[in-house]
Amino acid sequence: MGKESDVCLKTLVVVAHPNLQQSRVNKRWVEELRKHSGEITVHELYGEYPEKVLDIGREQALLAECERLVLQFPLQWYSTPPLLKQWLDEVFTMAWLFGPGGKAVAGKELLLAVSIGGAEETYEAGGLIGYTISELTRPLQAFASQIGMTMLPHFKFHGANQAADEQIESSAGRYVRHILTPELDPRIARVRMLNEMKQKMQASL
């Protein structure tokens, strides 16, 4: 297999879609994720908690086991679905994050996988919405920074409302490749590049 499987990070994908079975994009993404069960754990919040009463201990245990956390959700009113916000509020407690032995998720990686109904140009400066996805997700970026997680590049799919089946199918493969790429952390890529440059310089001496 490719480079992704050589490193094999423990990746937890928390899926937060209020109506996953009716979704075209997120449902297809989940189907693709489940083909990689050896590398990816899929955790579907609305399916696990139809009454919206979270098992905090279980959720914290899942987080403790992972090295990379992916939050997958459709953008709803420029924010996350309500159960994902509840999950963030209730699971990431101060006592767990910073209590005895603290730093429960410090050093772990976080990335967002977001499906967006509108076209990409509407989420640009001067567009209909006028704010980029990076700008709209700054609260999550600040959240990651404050708890010691490394924020990785988002995976975005614009135009979900009008997307052709072929576009959705293509996005599913790209999504999995994206979240399994070990060098999504730009620091790792930079170190590798510097090491390669040093090796080339030494070889030329």
N, C-alpha and C positions, 0 to 999 in steps of 0.2 A: 504494500500500500504506500501512499504518499507520505510526505513529511509530517502531515498532521498526526498520523497514528504513531509516528516514531516517538513523540513526546508524550502524548496521551494524558493531557491534563484532565483532572476530575472536573467535569463541567456540569453545572446544575442549571437547567432552563426552567424558570418559573413563568408559566404561561397564564396570563390574566386576560381572558376574553369572555365577556358576559354571555355570549351565545356561540360557542365554538363550533357546534355542529352546523350552524347556518353560515359560518364564515367560509369564504373561498380561500383567502390568503393564509390566515393563521391556521386553519384546519390542515391545509396542504403542507405548511411548514412543520406542523407537529407530526404528520405522517412521515415526513422525511427524517425528522429528528429520531423517531423511534427505530429507524433502520440502523442507528448507530448506538444501540443501547450499551455497548461495552465502553463507550467513551462519554456518553451523554445521559444524564438522568433528567427525564421530563416530569415536571410537577405542575399539574393543571389545577390552579386554585379554585376556580368556580366548580369544577367537577368534584374536588376533594371536600369542599366546604359549601354545600348548597344552602346551609342555614347561616353561613357567614360567621360561624363560631370557630376560631382558629385554635389548633393545638400548638401552643407556643413552644413547648419543649420539643415537639417533633420538628417544627420548622427550624428551630435553632440547631438541632442535631444535623439536619440536612445541610444547613449552611456551614457547619463546622467541618463537614466532610469534603466540601467542594473547594477547588482552587480558583475556579472561574465561575462567576454568577452571571447569567443572562436573564434580563427581564424582557419578556416578549409580550407585547400588548398593542392593541389598536389605539391610535390617538383619538381621544374623546374630549371634545371641547378644549382642545389644546393641552390636555393633561392625561393622566393615567386613569383607567377604570377604577371605580371606588374601592373594590376589594383589594386591589394592589396597594392603594394608599393605606388602607386599613392594615394590610400585612406589614408594610414598612413601619407604620406607627406602633403596632403591637409586638412585633417580633424583635425589632432592633431596640431593645430597652437599654437604658443607661447602665443598669446594673450588669446586664450581660456583656455589653460592649466594653465597659471600663471598670468593672468590679474586680474582685480578687483574681489575679492571673490575667485580667483585662485583655484588651486588644483582640476580641473574639474574631473579627474579620480583617484585622490589619494585615496588609500584604496580599490579600486576595484581589482578584481582578473583577471588574464589573463592566458589562456592556449592555446596551439597549438594542432590542430588535423591534422596530416600530413600523406598523403598517399605517399608511395615511391615505384617507379617501381622496384628497385633492391632489392636483397636479403639482409637480415640483416647482414650477415657476410662480405659483401662488404663494409659496413659502420662501420667497426671496425678497430682498430689499426692493421696494417699489411694486411688489406683487399685491394681490388681493388681500392676503393675510398680513404680509409685510414683516413677518418674523420667520427666521429659519428654525428647523427642528433643533439645532444645537442651542439656539436661544431659548426655545420653549422648554427644553429639558434641563436648563441650568439648575433648577432646584435639586434634581437628581445628581447632577455633577457636584454641586456643593455638598450634598449628603455624602457622596463617596469620599470626597476630600476630608470631611470632618471625622469620618470613622476609619480613615487609613486605607481605603481601598484605592486601587489604581483604575482610573476610568479609561476604557479602551474605545476605539472608534465605533460609532453606532453602525447598525445595519438598518437601512431604511428602504421602504418600498412605497413609492408615491403612486397615486392614481388607482388605488385599490378598488374604487367604486366602478371604474370602467375598464379594468385590466382584462386582456384576453387570456384564455386558458394557457396559451403558450408562454406568456409573460410570467404568469404565476408559477408555472412549472419550472421555468428557468430560474426564478428567484429562489425556489426551494433548495436547489442544488448550491447556488451561490451562498445562501444563508448558512448552510451547514459547513461549507468550506471556510466561510468567514469565522465562525465561532470556534472552529477547530484549528485555526492557524495559530501556532504558538507565538509567533513574532508580532502579534497585534499590538503588544506593548512596544512603543517606538524606542524605548530604552534598550530592549533586547536586540532589535534590529540595528541600532546604532553601534552597540558593542560588537556585534557580529561583523558589521562593515569595517569597523576600526581594526579588528583582528585580522580580517582578510587583507586590508591595506598593509598592515605590518608584515604579514607573511610575504606579500608580493615584494615589498621593499627589501626584506632580508634576502629573498631569493635572488634579487637583482644585484646584490653587493658582490 
